Amino acid sequence: MSNGTPAPAAALEVDVAAANQKLNGLSALERVRWAVETFGENAVLLSSMQKTSSVVVHLFHELGLKNEILFVDTGFHFHETLWLRDEFMRRYGLQLVTLYPALTPAQQEEKYQAKLYNFVDGQPQCCAMRKEEPFINYVKERGRRVVLTGLMKSEGGKRGKLEPLMKDPRIKGYTLQPIVDWDEARVDAYLKEHQVPVHPLHAQSFPSIGCQVCTTPVKPGEDPRAGRWRHLRGEGEAGPKYCGINFTDGSGI
């Protein structure tokens, strides 16, 4: 702004390349602090309740933040996922906001006369309605500008190209990955050191956890995401690996 007053977070545009030069040299905690100092209350965390995002939930707690932590209740979650959401609220007193799709599972099935998640062409539509739309609509309506995630480069695939800060044109804002340069061993060590609650299914051969109707255990030697939408591919065939709620998992990379 011409009078020297900082631009409000709602209008702030960030030089992503310059920001990443700085962010690459910061710790995960410092990256979270940077997001809040830069965007104020318009910095939020999107949590899947998996152990990677649980690290960032704990970083919010460590910093005493009142920024929102968003959780999308698809209506198809494992009860353990909902338990962990409630445990974080009880233990840390965080500002955890649960978002819901426009239709209940029963209403969706009645409207489309099908369980969309059981079909290759229906799964993207189901994920869009039950995950992406509630999240994107909320972020846009509230003017949130940066969404923090628990994604890591070490997960491979499209996530291997992640940077700490990336643009998300869907929300006219950004995503920030505080633990972008971590790996699974470091995540496990952090959770153990700080005694952070962990999703119980991680100990039952579920390295990646989504909706109950679309997630199965993973066998030794399988890709960590092999249990996601297994029912939509034959033996050895390619199938969906990402739901699309993270822009970087789709056309963003």
C-alpha positions, -999 to 999 in steps of 0.1 A, spaced: 0 0 0 13 34 -9 11 49 26 35 23 40 8 4 59 11 -34 53 -15 -48 30 -43 -67 48 -39 -105 47 -70 -108 26 -53 -89 -2 -17 -99 4 2 -114 -25 34 -133 -18 65 -137 -40 66 -175 -38 101 -179 -50 115 -154 -25 94 -169 3 106 -204 -4 142 -192 -2 135 -181 33 112 -210 42 137 -237 31 161 -225 58 135 -225 86 123 -253 109 88 -267 107 78 -246 138 92 -215 123 74 -221 90 41 -223 109 50 -191 127 58 -174 94 24 -183 80 6 -168 110 27 -137 111 22 -132 74 -15 -141 70 -29 -137 106 -62 -156 112 -63 -164 75 -37 -191 79 -55 -224 86 -45 -261 88 -62 -288 68 -60 -320 89 -67 -355 77 -60 -368 112 -32 -389 98 2 -388 116 18 -363 93 -9 -337 99 -9 -346 136 26 -332 137 13 -299 125 -16 -300 148 9 -303 177 29 -274 163 -2 -252 165 -5 -263 201 31 -255 208 27 -220 195 -6 -215 213 -24 -207 181 -61 -200 179 -61 -203 141 -86 -228 126 -78 -264 120 -102 -277 94 -114 -313 92 -138 -325 66 -162 -351 78 -172 -370 47 -197 -392 64 -176 -423 56 -148 -419 81 -135 -447 104 -147 -441 139 -110 -440 150 -106 -409 128 -134 -391 146 -121 -403 179 -87 -387 172 -104 -354 161 -122 -353 194 -91 -362 214 -72 -333 199 -99 -309 210 -100 -324 245 -63 -325 250 -51 -293 233 -82 -271 233 -76 -262 196 -99 -243 173 -110 -273 153 -137 -268 128 -155 -297 112 -169 -292 77 -197 -313 61 -208 -320 25 -241 -306 13 -256 -341 11 -256 -369 36 -244 -403 22 -280 -415 20 -291 -383 2 -262 -386 -23 -270 -423 -30 -307 -415 -35 -298 -386 -59 -274 -406 -81 -290 -440 -76 -256 -454 -69 -228 -456 -44 -205 -434 -64 -173 -446 -46 -178 -481 -61 -173 -469 -97 -142 -456 -115 -161 -427 -130 -180 -420 -98 -151 -419 -74 -138 -385 -85 -173 -370 -83 -178 -385 -48 -144 -372 -36 -152 -337 -51 -186 -335 -34 -176 -349 0 -141 -335 4 -131 -308 -20 -163 -287 -21 -169 -283 16 -132 -274 21 -129 -250 -8 -162 -233 -2 -154 -227 34 -119 -213 27 -132 -190 0 -162 -178 20 -140 -170 50 -112 -154 30 -86 -178 43 -54 -173 23 -29 -200 32 -37 -236 40 -11 -256 59 -9 -294 52 11 -324 64 25 -333 30 61 -343 25 84 -347 -5 96 -380 8 61 -395 1 71 -396 -35 49 -395 -66 36 -360 -73 45 -350 -38 81 -355 -46 80 -321 -63 66 -302 -34 80 -268 -22 73 -253 12 50 -227 -3 29 -232 -34 0 -214 -51 -35 -228 -50 -56 -209 -75 -88 -226 -63 -87 -204 -32 -67 -176 -48 -41 -183 -21 -14 -207 -11 -6 -240 5 23 -243 30 39 -276 39 57 -271 72 72 -306 72 79 -308 35 115 -319 41 107 -345 68 104 -383 63 83 -410 81 111 -417 106 113 -381 117 75 -379 119 74 -410 142 102 -397 163 84 -363 168 51 -380 177 68 -402 202 89 -374 218 60 -351 223 35 -379 231 11 -368 204 -20 -389 199 -17 -411 168 -44 -426 146 -48 -462 159 -51 -476 124 -15 -467 116 -5 -496 138 -28 -519 119 -12 -517 84 -29 -485 74 -1 -461 64 -26 -440 45 -61 -435 58 -91 -420 40 -128 -430 40 -137 -464 54 -154 -475 22 -123 -467 1 -94 -477 24 -79 -512 31 -48 -524 49 -15 -525 30 5 -557 27 43 -558 33 62 -545 3 32 -526 -12 31 -489 -20 20 -470 11 -10 -458 -8 -20 -492 -23 -48 -494 2 -66 -463 -12 -94 -472 -37 -80 -507 -41 -115 -519 -51 -113 -497 -82 -84 -514 -99 -75 -550 -109 -44 -568 -99 -14 -546 -109 -36 -521 -126 -32 -483 -121 -60 -466 -102 -67 -435 -82 -42 -426 -55 -53 -391 -44 -87 -376 -37 -79 -341 -50 -85 -321 -18 -48 -311 -20 -43 -291 -52 -7 -303 -54 -20 -339 -58 -39 -330 -89 -29 -306 -117 -10 -284 -93 23 -303 -99 
